[in-house]
């Protein structure tokens, strides 16, 4: 495993009985998850070639290389492979396909316009499950993107960390506005 990426402890797996779910056949196979943040290191061994060509809203390219490593970490928590599912391995759904959507730079900073465009891109690709692991402000641009995504049947999972869950200017705070289609974790 590459040092510095996906090398932390995986306390989440036993808490949510991830091993039991995978053993029962719930691997996420056939599901695509969009990771809307700093990109994903597609060449990382834990993804086993399951990373699609994504989109970089910052540069209008398909280069979704993760300069911050945070997007890769989050993608690993959700979709990293493990050879021993009974161990504290990585990934609660090791069979998912990953769609990286880069909306933030190496410092983790992204403009709301880029984030909204990333959510729109996920919707345009037919991806109905997206993860946003950054605090994103809510303005008309973001509301329009979230309205369109959820109206198309999308579920957006938003990280509550970094103070975003109780900041009245962020997506996490307004999650209830989208009738269960935006979930804060």
MARVOPA-423209 format. One record per residue: residue number from 1; residue in one letter; chain; x, y, z of N, C-alpha, C, O in turn. Coordinates in Angstrom, 1 decimal, padded with zeros to 4 digits. Example, Ala and Ser with C-alpha at 12.3 -4.5 7.8 and 13.67 -1.06 7.14 Angstrom:
2
 num residuo cadena   n_c1   n_c2   n_c3  ca_c1  ca_c2  ca_c3   c_c1   c_c2   c_c3   o_c1   o_c2   o_c3
   1       A      A  013.2 -005.7  007.8  012.3 -004.5  007.8  013.2 -003.3  007.8  014.2 -003.3  008.5
   2       S      A  012.8 -002.2  007.1  013.7 -001.1  007.1  012.9  000.0  007.9  013.4  001.1  008.0
//
This chain:
185
 num residuo cadena   n_c1   n_c2   n_c3  ca_c1  ca_c2  ca_c3   c_c1   c_c2   c_c3   o_c1   o_c2   o_c3
   1       X      A  000.8 -001.2  000.0  000.0  000.0  000.0  000.9  001.2  000.0  001.9  001.3  000.7
   2       X      A  000.5  002.3 -000.8  001.3  003.5 -000.8  001.2  004.2  000.5  000.2  004.3  001.1
   3       X      A  002.4  004.6  001.0  002.4  005.3  002.3  001.6  006.6  002.2  001.6  007.3  001.2
   4       X      A  001.0  006.9  003.3  000.2  008.2  003.4 -001.2  008.2  002.8 -001.9  009.1  003.0
   5       X      A -001.5  007.1  002.1 -002.9  007.1  001.6 -003.5  005.8  002.1 -002.9  004.7  001.9
   6       X      A -004.7  005.9  002.6 -005.4  004.7  003.1 -004.7  004.0  004.1 -004.8  002.7  004.2
   7       X      A -003.8  004.6  004.9 -003.0  003.9  005.8 -003.5  004.1  007.3 -002.9  003.5  008.2
   8       X      A -004.6  004.8  007.5 -005.1  005.0  008.8 -005.9  003.8  009.3 -006.0  002.8  008.6
   9       X      A -006.4  003.9  010.5 -007.2  002.8  011.0 -008.5  002.8  010.3 -009.0  003.9  009.8
  10       X      A -009.2  001.7  010.4 -010.5  001.6  009.7 -011.6  001.3  010.7 -012.3  000.2  010.6
  11       X      A -011.8  002.1  011.7 -012.7  001.9  012.8 -014.2  001.8  012.3 -015.0  001.2  013.0
  12       X      A -014.4  002.3  011.1 -015.8  002.3  010.6 -016.3  000.9  010.3 -017.5  000.6  010.4
  13       X      A -015.4  000.0  009.9 -015.9 -001.3  009.4 -016.6 -002.1  010.5 -017.7 -002.6  010.2
  14       X      A -016.0 -002.3  011.7 -016.7 -003.1  012.6 -018.0 -002.4  013.1 -019.0 -003.0  013.5
  15       X      A -017.9 -001.1  013.2 -019.1 -000.3  013.7 -020.3 -000.5  012.8 -021.4 -000.5  013.3
  16       X      A -020.1 -000.7  011.5 -021.2 -000.8  010.6 -021.3 -002.2  010.1 -022.1 -002.5  009.1
  17       X      A -020.6 -003.2  010.7 -020.6 -004.6  010.3 -020.3 -004.8  008.8 -021.0 -005.5  008.1
  18       X      A -019.4 -004.0  008.3 -019.1 -004.1  006.8 -018.6 -005.5  006.4 -019.1 -006.0  005.3
  19       X      A -017.9 -006.2  007.2 -017.4 -007.5  006.8 -018.6 -008.5  006.7 -018.6 -009.3  005.7
  20       X      A -019.6 -008.4  007.6 -020.8 -009.3  007.5 -021.5 -009.0  006.2 -022.1 -009.9  005.5
  21       X      A -021.7 -007.7  005.8 -022.4 -007.3  004.6 -021.7 -007.8  003.4 -022.3 -008.4  002.5
  22       X      A -020.4 -007.7  003.3 -019.6 -008.2  002.2 -019.7 -009.7  002.1 -019.9 -010.3  001.0
  23       X      A -019.6 -010.4  003.3 -019.7 -011.8  003.3 -021.1 -012.3  002.8 -021.2 -013.4  002.2
  24       X      A -022.1 -011.5  003.0 -023.5 -011.8  002.6 -023.7 -011.5  001.1 -024.8 -011.7  000.6
  25       X      A -022.6 -010.9  000.5 -022.7 -010.6 -000.9 -023.1 -009.2 -001.3 -023.2 -008.9 -002.5
  26       X      A -023.2 -008.3 -000.3 -023.4 -006.9 -000.6 -022.1 -006.2 -000.7 -021.6 -005.6  000.2
  27       X      A -021.6 -006.2 -001.9 -020.3 -005.6 -002.2 -020.4 -004.3 -003.0 -019.4 -003.6 -003.1
  28       X      A -021.5 -003.9 -003.4 -021.7 -002.7 -004.2 -021.5 -002.9 -005.7 -021.5 -002.0 -006.5
  29       X      A -021.2 -004.2 -006.1 -021.0 -004.5 -007.5 -022.3 -004.0 -008.3 -023.4 -004.2 -007.9
  30       X      A -022.0 -003.4 -009.4 -023.1 -002.8 -010.2 -023.5 -001.4 -009.9 -024.3 -000.8 -010.6
  31       X      A -022.9 -000.9 -008.8 -023.2  000.5 -008.4 -022.0  001.4 -008.7 -020.9  001.0 -008.5
  32       X      A -022.3  002.6 -009.2 -021.3  003.6 -009.5 -021.5  004.7 -008.5 -022.6  005.2 -008.3
  33       X      A -020.4  005.1 -007.8 -020.4  006.2 -006.9 -019.5  007.3 -007.4 -018.4  007.1 -007.8
  34       X      A -020.1  008.5 -007.5 -019.3  009.7 -007.9 -018.6  010.3 -006.7 -019.3  010.5 -005.6
  35       X      A -017.3  010.6 -006.7 -016.6  011.2 -005.7 -016.3  012.6 -006.1 -015.4  012.9 -006.9
  36       X      A -017.1  013.6 -005.5 -017.0  015.0 -005.9 -016.1  015.7 -004.9 -016.6  016.1 -003.8
  37       X      A -014.9  015.8 -005.2 -013.9  016.5 -004.3 -012.6  016.7 -005.0 -012.6  017.4 -006.1
  38       X      A -011.5  016.2 -004.5 -010.2  016.5 -005.0 -009.7  015.5 -006.0 -008.5  015.5 -006.3
  39       X      A -010.5  014.6 -006.5 -010.1  013.6 -007.4 -009.8  012.3 -006.7 -010.0  012.1 -005.5
  40       X      A -009.4  011.3 -007.5 -009.1  010.0 -007.0 -007.8  009.5 -007.7 -007.7  009.6 -008.9
  41       X      A -006.9  008.9 -006.9 -005.7  008.3 -007.5 -006.1  007.0 -008.2 -006.1  005.9 -007.5
  42       X      A -006.5  007.0 -009.4 -007.0  005.8 -010.2 -006.1  004.7 -010.2 -006.5  003.5 -010.3
  43       X      A -004.8  004.9 -010.1 -003.8  003.8 -010.2 -003.6  003.1 -008.9 -002.8  002.2 -008.8
  44       X      A -004.2  003.6 -007.8 -004.0  003.0 -006.5 -004.5  001.5 -006.5 -005.6  001.2 -007.0
  45       X      A -003.7  000.6 -006.0 -003.9 -000.8 -006.0 -005.2 -001.2 -005.4 -005.8 -002.2 -005.8
  46       X      A -005.7 -000.5 -004.5 -006.9 -000.9 -003.7 -008.2 -000.8 -004.6 -009.2 -001.3 -004.3
  47       X      A -008.1  000.0 -005.7 -009.3  000.1 -006.6 -009.4 -000.9 -007.7 -010.4 -001.0 -008.4
  48       X      A -008.4 -001.7 -007.9 -008.4 -002.8 -008.8 -009.0 -002.5 -010.2 -009.7 -003.3 -010.8
  49       X      A -008.7 -001.3 -010.7 -009.1 -001.0 -012.1 -010.6 -000.6 -012.2 -011.2 -000.6 -013.3
  50       X      A -011.2 -000.3 -011.1 -012.7  000.1 -011.1 -012.9  001.6 -011.1 -014.0  002.0 -010.8
  51       X      A -011.9  002.4 -011.5 -012.1  003.8 -011.5 -012.3  004.2 -013.0 -011.5  004.0 -013.9
  52       X      A -013.5  004.9 -013.2 -013.8  005.3 -014.5 -013.1  006.6 -014.9 -012.5  007.3 -014.0
  53       X      A -013.0  007.0 -016.1 -012.5  008.3 -016.5 -013.5  009.3 -016.0 -014.7  009.2 -016.4
  54       X      A -013.1  010.3 -015.3 -013.9  011.3 -014.7 -013.8  012.6 -015.3 -013.4  012.7 -016.5
  55       X      A -014.1  013.6 -014.5 -014.0  015.0 -015.1 -013.5  016.0 -014.0 -013.7  015.8 -012.8
  56       X      A -012.7  016.9 -014.5 -012.0  017.9 -013.7 -012.7  019.3 -014.0 -012.4  019.8 -015.1
  57       X      A -013.5  019.8 -013.1 -014.2  021.0 -013.4 -013.3  022.2 -013.3 -013.6  023.3 -013.8
  58       X      A -012.2  022.1 -012.6 -011.2  023.2 -012.5 -010.5  023.5 -013.8 -010.2  024.7 -014.1
  59       X      A -010.2  022.5 -014.6 -009.4  022.6 -015.8 -010.2  022.2 -017.1 -009.6  022.3 -018.2
  60       X      A -011.4  021.8 -016.9 -012.2  021.3 -018.0 -011.5  020.2 -018.8 -011.4  020.2 -020.0
  61       X      A -011.0  019.2 -018.0 -010.3  018.1 -018.6 -010.7  016.8 -017.9 -011.6  016.8 -017.0
  62       X      A -010.1  015.7 -018.3 -010.4  014.4 -017.7 -009.3  014.0 -016.6 -009.3  012.9 -016.1
  63       X      A -008.4  014.9 -016.4 -007.4  014.7 -015.4 -007.9  014.8 -014.0 -008.1  016.0 -013.5
  64       X      A -008.2  013.7 -013.3 -008.8  013.8 -012.0 -007.8  013.3 -010.9 -008.2  012.7 -009.9
  65       X      A -006.5  013.4 -011.2 -005.5  013.0 -010.3 -005.7  013.8 -009.0 -005.9  015.0 -008.9
  66       X      A -005.7  013.0 -007.9 -005.9  013.6 -006.5 -004.6  014.2 -006.0 -003.7  013.5 -005.6
  67       X      A -004.6  015.6 -006.0 -003.4  016.3 -005.5 -003.4  016.4 -004.0 -002.4  016.7 -003.4
  68       X      A -004.6  016.2 -003.3 -004.7  016.3 -001.9 -004.7  015.0 -001.1 -004.5  015.0  000.1
  69       X      A -005.0  013.9 -001.8 -005.1  012.5 -001.3 -006.3  012.3 -000.5 -006.7  011.2 -000.2
  70       X      A -007.1  013.4 -000.2 -008.3  013.2  000.6 -009.4  012.5 -000.2 -010.1  011.6  000.4
  71       X      A -009.5  012.8 -001.4 -010.5  012.1 -002.2 -010.2  010.7 -002.4 -011.1  009.8 -002.4
  72       X      A -009.0  010.3 -002.5 -008.5  008.9 -002.6 -008.8  008.2 -001.3 -009.3  007.1 -001.3
  73       X      A -008.6  008.9 -000.2 -008.9  008.3  001.1 -010.4  007.9  001.3 -010.7  006.8  001.7
  74       X      A -011.2  008.9  000.9 -012.6  008.7  001.0 -013.1  007.6  000.1 -013.9  006.8  000.5
  75       X      A -012.6  007.6 -001.1 -013.0  006.6 -002.1 -012.5  005.2 -001.5 -013.2  004.2 -001.8
  76       X      A -011.4  005.1 -000.8 -011.0  003.9 -000.3 -011.8  003.4  000.9 -012.1  002.2  001.0
  77       X      A -012.3  004.3  001.7 -013.2  003.9  002.8 -014.5  003.3  002.2 -015.1  002.4  002.8
  78       X      A -014.9  003.8  001.1 -016.2  003.3  000.5 -015.9  002.1 -000.4 -016.5  001.1 -000.3
  79       X      A -014.9  002.3 -001.4 -014.8  001.3 -002.4 -013.4  000.6 -002.5 -013.2 -000.1 -003.5
  80       X      A -012.6  000.7 -001.4 -011.3  000.0 -001.5 -011.5 -001.5 -001.4 -012.4 -002.0 -000.7
  81       X      A -010.6 -002.3 -002.0 -010.7 -003.7 -001.9 -009.9 -004.2 -000.7 -009.1 -003.5 -000.2
  82       X      A -010.3 -005.4 -000.3 -009.6 -006.1  000.8 -009.6 -007.6  000.4 -010.6 -008.1  000.0
  83       X      A -008.5 -008.2  000.7 -008.4 -009.6  000.4 -009.0 -010.5  001.5 -009.3 -011.7  001.3
  84       X      A -009.1 -009.9  002.7 -009.6 -010.6  003.8 -010.7 -009.8  004.5 -010.5 -008.9  005.3
  85       X      A -012.0 -010.1  004.0 -013.1 -009.3  004.5 -013.4 -009.4  005.9 -014.1 -008.6  006.5
  86       X      A -012.9 -010.5  006.6 -013.1 -010.6  008.0 -012.1 -009.8  008.8 -012.4 -009.5  010.0
  87       X      A -011.1 -009.3  008.2 -010.1 -008.5  008.9 -010.6 -007.0  008.8 -011.6 -006.7  008.1
  88       X      A -009.9 -006.1  009.5 -010.2 -004.7  009.4 -009.6 -004.1  008.1 -008.7 -003.3  008.2
  89       X      A -010.1 -004.6  007.0 -009.6 -004.1  005.7 -010.3 -002.8  005.4 -010.8 -002.1  006.2
  90       X      A -010.2 -002.5  004.1 -010.6 -001.2  003.7 -011.9 -001.4  002.9 -012.0 -002.4  002.2
  91       X      A -012.7 -000.4  002.8 -013.9 -000.4  001.9 -015.1 -001.1  002.4 -015.1 -002.4  002.6
  92       X      A -016.2 -000.4  002.5 -017.4 -001.0  003.0 -018.2 -001.6  001.8 -019.1 -002.4  002.0
  93       X      A -017.8 -001.2  000.6 -018.4 -001.7 -000.7 -017.3 -001.9 -001.7 -017.2 -001.2 -002.6
  94       X      A -016.5 -003.0 -001.5 -015.4 -003.2 -002.4 -015.6 -003.5 -003.8 -014.7 -003.7 -004.6
  95       X      A -016.9 -003.6 -004.2 -017.2 -003.9 -005.6 -017.7 -002.7 -006.4 -018.0 -002.8 -007.6
  96       X      A -017.8 -001.5 -005.8 -018.4 -000.4 -006.5 -017.4  000.1 -007.6 -016.2 -000.1 -007.5
  97       X      A -018.0  000.8 -008.6 -017.2  001.4 -009.6 -017.2  002.9 -009.1 -018.1  003.5 -008.7
  98       X      A -016.0  003.5 -009.3 -015.8  004.9 -008.8 -015.7  005.9 -010.0 -015.0  005.6 -011.0
  99       X      A -016.4  007.0 -009.9 -016.3  008.0 -010.9 -015.7  009.3 -010.2 -016.5  009.9 -009.4
 100       X      A -014.5  009.6 -010.4 -013.9  010.8 -009.8 -014.3  012.1 -010.5 -014.3  012.2 -011.7
 101       X      A -014.7  013.1 -009.7 -015.1  014.4 -010.2 -014.3  015.4 -009.4 -014.6  015.6 -008.2
 102       X      A -013.3  016.0 -010.0 -012.4  016.9 -009.3 -013.0  018.3 -009.4 -013.1  018.9 -010.4
 103       X      A -013.2  018.8 -008.1 -013.8  020.1 -008.0 -013.0  021.0 -007.1 -013.3  022.2 -006.8
 104       X      A -011.9  020.4 -006.5 -011.1  021.1 -005.5 -009.6  021.0 -005.8 -009.2  019.9 -006.4
 105       X      A -008.8  021.9 -005.5 -007.4  021.9 -005.7 -006.6  021.1 -004.6 -007.3  020.5 -003.7
 106       X      A -005.3  021.2 -004.6 -004.5  020.4 -003.7 -004.7  020.9 -002.2 -004.5  020.1 -001.3
 107       X      A -005.1  022.1 -002.0 -005.4  022.6 -000.7 -006.8  022.2 -000.3 -007.2  022.5  000.9
 108       X      A -007.6  021.6 -001.1 -009.0  021.3 -000.8 -010.0  022.4 -001.1 -011.1  022.3 -000.6
 109       X      A -009.5  023.4 -001.7 -010.4  024.6 -002.0 -011.1  024.4 -003.4 -010.4  024.1 -004.4
 110       X      A -012.3  024.7 -003.4 -013.1  024.7 -004.7 -014.1  025.8 -004.6 -014.7  026.0 -003.6
 111       X      A -014.4  026.3 -005.8 -015.5  027.3 -005.9 -016.8  026.6 -006.0 -016.9  025.6 -006.6
 112       X      A -017.8  027.2 -005.5 -019.2  026.6 -005.5 -019.6  026.3 -006.9 -020.3  025.4 -007.2
 113       X      A -019.2  027.2 -007.9 -019.5  026.9 -009.3 -019.0  025.6 -009.7 -019.6  024.9 -010.5
 114       X      A -017.7  025.3 -009.3 -017.1  024.0 -009.7 -017.8  022.9 -009.1 -017.9  021.8 -009.7
 115       X      A -018.2  023.0 -007.8 -018.8  021.9 -007.1 -020.2  021.6 -007.7 -020.5  020.5 -008.0
 116       X      A -020.9  022.7 -008.0 -022.2  022.5 -008.7 -022.1  021.8 -010.1 -022.8  021.0 -010.4
 117       X      A -021.0  022.3 -010.8 -020.8  021.6 -012.1 -020.4  020.2 -011.9 -020.8  019.3 -012.8
 118       X      A -019.7  019.8 -010.9 -019.4  018.4 -010.6 -020.6  017.6 -010.3 -020.7  016.5 -010.8
 119       X      A -021.5  018.1 -009.6 -022.8  017.4 -009.3 -023.6  017.2 -010.6 -024.1  016.2 -010.8
 120       X      A -023.6  018.3 -011.4 -024.3  018.2 -012.7 -023.6  017.1 -013.6 -024.3  016.4 -014.2
 121       X      A -022.3  017.1 -013.5 -021.6  016.0 -014.3 -022.0  014.6 -013.9 -022.2  013.8 -014.7
 122       X      A -022.0  014.4 -012.6 -022.4  013.1 -012.1 -023.8  012.7 -012.6 -024.0  011.6 -013.0
 123       X      A -024.7  013.7 -012.5 -026.1  013.4 -013.0 -026.1  013.1 -014.5 -026.8  012.2 -014.9
 124       X      A -025.3  013.8 -015.2 -025.2  013.6 -016.7 -024.7  012.3 -017.1 -024.9  011.8 -018.2
 125       X      A -023.9  011.7 -016.2 -023.4  010.3 -016.4 -024.3  009.2 -015.9 -023.9  008.1 -016.0
 126       X      A -025.4  009.6 -015.4 -026.4  008.7 -014.8 -026.0  008.1 -013.5 -026.6  007.1 -013.0
 127       X      A -025.1  008.7 -012.8 -024.7  008.3 -011.5 -025.7  008.8 -010.4 -025.9  010.0 -010.3
 128       X      A -026.3  007.9 -009.7 -027.3  008.3 -008.7 -026.9  008.3 -007.3 -027.7  008.4 -006.4
 129       X      A -025.6  008.0 -007.1 -025.0  008.1 -005.7 -023.7  008.9 -005.8 -022.8  008.5 -006.5
 130       X      A -023.7  010.0 -005.0 -022.5  010.8 -005.0 -022.1  011.2 -003.6 -022.9  011.3 -002.7
 131       X      A -020.8  011.3 -003.4 -020.2  011.7 -002.2 -019.5  013.0 -002.3 -018.8  013.3 -003.2
 132       X      A -019.9  013.9 -001.4 -019.2  015.3 -001.4 -018.6  015.4  000.0 -019.3  015.7  001.0
 133       X      A -017.3  015.2  000.1 -016.6  015.3  001.3 -015.9  016.6  001.5 -014.7  016.7  001.8
 134       X      A -016.6  017.6  001.4 -016.1  019.0  001.6 -017.3  019.8  002.0 -018.5  019.5  001.7
 135       X      A -017.0  020.9  002.7 -018.1  021.8  003.1 -018.3  022.7  001.9 -017.4  023.4  001.4
 136       X      A -019.6  022.7  001.4 -019.9  023.5  000.2 -021.0  024.5  000.6 -022.0  024.1  001.1
 137       X      A -020.8  025.8  000.3 -021.8  026.8  000.6 -023.0  026.6 -000.3 -022.9  026.0 -001.4
 138       X      A -024.2  027.0  000.2 -025.4  026.9 -000.6 -025.7  028.3 -001.1 -025.9  029.3 -000.3
 139       X      A -025.8  028.4 -002.4 -026.3  029.6 -003.1 -027.2  029.2 -004.2 -027.5  028.0 -004.3
 140       X      A -027.7  030.0 -005.0 -028.6  029.6 -006.1 -028.0  028.6 -007.0 -028.7  027.7 -007.5
 141       X      A -026.7  028.8 -007.4 -026.1  027.8 -008.2 -026.1  026.4 -007.6 -026.4  025.4 -008.3
 142       X      A -025.7  026.3 -006.4 -025.7  025.0 -005.7 -027.1  024.5 -005.5 -027.3  023.3 -005.7
 143       X      A -028.0  025.3 -005.2 -029.4  024.8 -005.0 -029.9  024.2 -006.3 -030.6  023.2 -006.3
 144       X      A -029.6  024.9 -007.4 -030.1  024.4 -008.7 -029.5  023.1 -009.1 -030.2  022.2 -009.5
 145       X      A -028.2  022.9 -008.8 -027.5  021.6 -009.0 -028.1  020.5 -008.2 -028.4  019.4 -008.6
 146       X      A -028.3  020.8 -006.9 -028.9  019.8 -006.0 -030.3  019.5 -006.3 -030.7  018.3 -006.2
 147       X      A -031.1  020.5 -006.7 -032.5  020.3 -007.1 -032.5  019.3 -008.3 -033.3  018.4 -008.3
 148       X      A -031.7  019.6 -009.3 -031.7  018.8 -010.5 -031.2  017.4 -010.2 -031.8  016.4 -010.7
 149       X      A -030.2  017.2 -009.4 -029.6  015.9 -009.1 -030.6  015.1 -008.3 -030.8  013.9 -008.6
 150       X      A -031.2  015.7 -007.3 -032.2  014.9 -006.5 -033.5  014.6 -007.3 -034.1  013.6 -007.1
 151       X      A -033.9  015.5 -008.2 -035.1  015.3 -009.0 -034.9  014.1 -009.9 -035.8  013.5 -010.3
 152       X      A -033.6  013.9 -010.3 -033.3  012.8 -011.2 -033.1  011.5 -010.4 -032.7  010.5 -011.0
 153       X      A -033.4  011.5 -009.1 -033.3  010.3 -008.3 -031.9  010.1 -007.6 -031.6  009.1 -007.1
 154       X      A -031.1  011.2 -007.7 -029.8  011.1 -007.0 -029.8  011.2 -005.5 -030.6  011.9 -005.0
 155       X      A -028.9  010.6 -004.9 -028.6  010.7 -003.4 -027.2  011.2 -003.3 -026.3  010.6 -003.7
 156       X      A -027.1  012.3 -002.6 -025.8  013.0 -002.3 -025.5  012.8 -000.8 -026.3  013.2  000.1
 157       X      A -024.4  012.2 -000.5 -023.9  012.0  000.8 -022.9  013.0  001.1 -021.8  013.1  000.4
 158       X      A -023.1  013.9  002.1 -022.3  015.0  002.4 -021.6  014.8  003.7 -022.2  014.4  004.7
 159       X      A -020.3  015.0  003.8 -019.5  014.9  005.0 -019.9  016.0  006.0 -020.0  017.2  005.5
 160       X      A -020.1  015.7  007.2 -020.5  016.7  008.2 -019.3  017.3  008.9 -019.4  018.2  009.7
 161       X      A -018.1  016.8  008.6 -016.9  017.2  009.3 -016.5  018.7  009.0 -017.2  019.3  008.2
 162       X      A -015.5  019.2  009.7 -015.0  020.5  009.5 -016.1  021.6  009.8 -016.0  022.7  009.2
 163       X      A -017.0  021.3  010.6 -018.0  022.3  011.0 -019.2  022.5  010.1 -020.0  023.4  010.3
 164       X      A -019.2  021.8  009.0 -020.3  022.0  008.0 -021.7  021.6  008.4 -022.6  022.1  007.8
 165       X      A -021.8  020.7  009.4 -023.1  020.2  009.7 -024.0  021.3  010.4 -025.2  021.2  010.4
 166       X      A -023.4  022.3  011.1 -024.2  023.3  011.7 -023.9  024.7  011.3 -024.3  025.6  011.9
 167       X      A -023.3  024.8  010.1 -023.1  026.1  009.5 -024.2  026.4  008.6 -024.4  025.7  007.6
 168       X      A -025.0  027.4  008.9 -026.2  027.7  008.1 -026.0  028.1  006.7 -026.9  028.4  006.0
 169       X      A -024.7  028.2  006.3 -024.4  028.5  004.9 -024.0  027.3  004.0 -023.7  027.5  002.9
 170       X      A -024.1  026.1  004.6 -023.6  024.9  003.8 -024.7  023.9  003.5 -025.8  023.9  004.1
 171       X      A -024.3  023.0  002.5 -025.2  021.9  002.1 -025.6  021.1  003.3 -026.8  020.7  003.4
 172       X      A -024.7  020.7  004.1 -025.0  019.8  005.3 -026.1  020.4  006.1 -027.0  019.6  006.6
 173       X      A -026.1  021.7  006.4 -027.1  022.3  007.2 -028.5  022.3  006.5 -029.5  022.1  007.2
 174       X      A -028.5  022.4  005.2 -029.8  022.4  004.5 -030.2  021.1  004.0 -031.1  021.0  003.1
 175       X      A -029.6  020.0  004.4 -029.9  018.7  003.9 -031.4  018.3  003.9 -031.9  017.7  002.9
 176       X      A -032.1  018.8  004.9 -033.6  018.5  005.0 -034.3  019.1  003.8 -035.5  018.7  003.5
 177       X      A -033.8  020.1  003.2 -034.5  020.8  002.1 -034.7  019.9  000.9 -035.5  020.2  000.0
 178       X      A -033.9  018.8  000.8 -033.9  017.9 -000.3 -034.6  016.6  000.0 -034.3  015.6 -000.7
 179       X      A -035.6  016.6  000.9 -036.5  015.5  001.1 -035.8  014.1  001.2 -036.2  013.2  000.5
 180       X      A -034.7  014.0  002.0 -034.1  012.7  002.1 -033.1  012.4  001.0 -032.6  011.3  001.0
 181       X      A -032.9  013.3  000.0 -032.0  013.0 -001.1 -030.6  013.5 -000.8 -029.7  013.3 -001.6
 182       X      A -030.4  014.2  000.3 -029.1  014.6  000.7 -028.9  014.1  002.1 -029.7  014.5  003.0
 183       X      A -027.9  013.3  002.3 -027.7  012.7  003.7 -026.4  013.2  004.2 -025.4  013.3  003.5
 184       X      A -026.4  013.6  005.5 -025.2  014.1  006.1 -024.6  013.0  007.0 -025.3  012.5  007.9
 185       X      A -023.4  012.7  006.9 -022.7  011.7  007.7 -021.5  012.3  008.4 -020.8  011.6  009.1
//
